[in-house]
Amino acid sequence: MYRMDTSCTNNQAEAFAILKALEYIQTNQANEEDKEVTVHTDSRTTLDSLNNENKHTYLTEEIRQKVQEVEIIEWIIRFRWIKAHAGRSGN
């Protein structure tokens, strides 16, 4: 659905995908009754960056901000690492 610049790294693409998933929740799922979601990613680098308060890349900060925004509308957001290329649907 999105095309990244050729200079984009794999880690940037993974972080961008997480950001877009959170934006989807915020704009399209606001009226859902079950307001808990787990974002699955095979990017340990992105998860480590999100958990490290000393990391302040643009995309990391955008994800943190988006998490705060969806939590304000009472969503519970969880992140979970999954193994890459292991036949997981959507990965």
C-alpha positions as CSV (number, residue, x, y, z in Angstrom):
1,M,0.0,0.0,0.0
2,Y,2.9,2.3,0.7
3,R,6.2,2.7,-1.2
4,M,9.2,3.6,0.8
5,D,12.1,5.7,-0.6
6,T,15.0,3.6,-2.0
7,S,17.2,5.0,0.8
8,C,14.9,3.7,3.5
9,T,16.3,1.0,5.8
10,N,14.5,-2.2,6.7
11,N,14.2,-0.9,10.3
12,Q,12.6,2.3,9.1
13,A,10.1,0.3,7.1
14,E,9.3,-1.8,10.1
15,A,8.8,1.2,12.3
16,F,6.6,2.9,9.6
17,A,4.4,-0.2,9.4
18,I,3.8,0.0,13.2
19,L,3.0,3.7,13.0
20,K,0.5,3.0,10.2
21,A,-1.2,0.2,12.2
22,L,-1.6,2.6,15.1
23,E,-3.0,5.3,12.8
24,Y,-5.5,2.7,11.5
25,I,-6.7,1.9,15.0
26,Q,-7.1,5.6,15.8
27,T,-9.0,6.5,12.7
28,N,-11.0,3.4,11.8
29,Q,-11.6,1.5,15.0
30,A,-12.5,4.3,17.5
31,N,-16.0,2.9,18.2
32,E,-15.0,-0.7,18.8
33,E,-16.0,-2.2,22.1
34,D,-12.9,-4.3,22.6
35,K,-10.2,-1.7,22.8
36,E,-7.2,-3.9,23.2
37,V,-4.8,-4.6,20.5
38,T,-1.4,-6.4,20.2
39,V,0.9,-5.2,17.4
40,H,3.0,-8.1,16.2
41,T,6.4,-7.3,14.7
42,D,9.5,-9.2,13.8
43,S,11.6,-6.1,14.4
44,R,13.4,-6.4,17.6
45,T,15.3,-3.3,16.7
46,T,12.1,-1.3,16.7
47,L,10.8,-2.8,19.9
48,D,14.2,-2.1,21.6
49,S,14.1,1.5,20.4
50,L,10.6,2.0,21.7
51,N,11.6,0.6,25.1
52,N,14.8,2.7,25.3
53,E,14.0,6.2,26.5
54,N,17.4,7.4,25.2
55,K,16.4,6.6,21.6
56,H,14.8,9.6,19.9
57,T,14.6,8.9,16.1
58,Y,11.8,10.5,14.2
59,L,9.8,7.3,13.7
60,T,10.3,6.1,17.3
61,E,8.9,9.4,18.6
62,E,6.0,9.3,16.2
63,I,5.1,5.8,17.4
64,R,5.4,6.9,21.0
65,Q,3.1,9.9,20.3
66,K,0.6,7.8,18.5
67,V,0.5,5.2,21.3
68,Q,-0.3,8.1,23.7
69,E,-3.0,9.4,21.4
70,V,-4.8,6.0,21.1
71,E,-4.4,5.4,24.9
72,I,-6.3,8.7,25.5
73,I,-9.3,7.2,23.6
74,E,-9.0,4.2,26.0
75,W,-7.1,1.7,23.9
76,I,-4.7,-0.7,25.4
77,I,-1.7,-1.2,23.1
78,R,0.7,-4.1,23.4
79,F,3.7,-4.9,21.3
80,R,4.9,-8.5,20.7
81,W,7.9,-9.8,18.9
82,I,7.4,-12.7,16.5
83,K,9.9,-14.7,14.6
84,A,10.3,-13.5,11.0
85,H,9.6,-15.7,8.0
86,A,7.9,-18.4,10.1
87,G,4.7,-18.7,8.2
88,R,2.8,-16.2,10.3
89,S,-0.1,-14.6,8.5
90,G,0.5,-10.9,7.8
91,N,4.2,-11.1,8.3
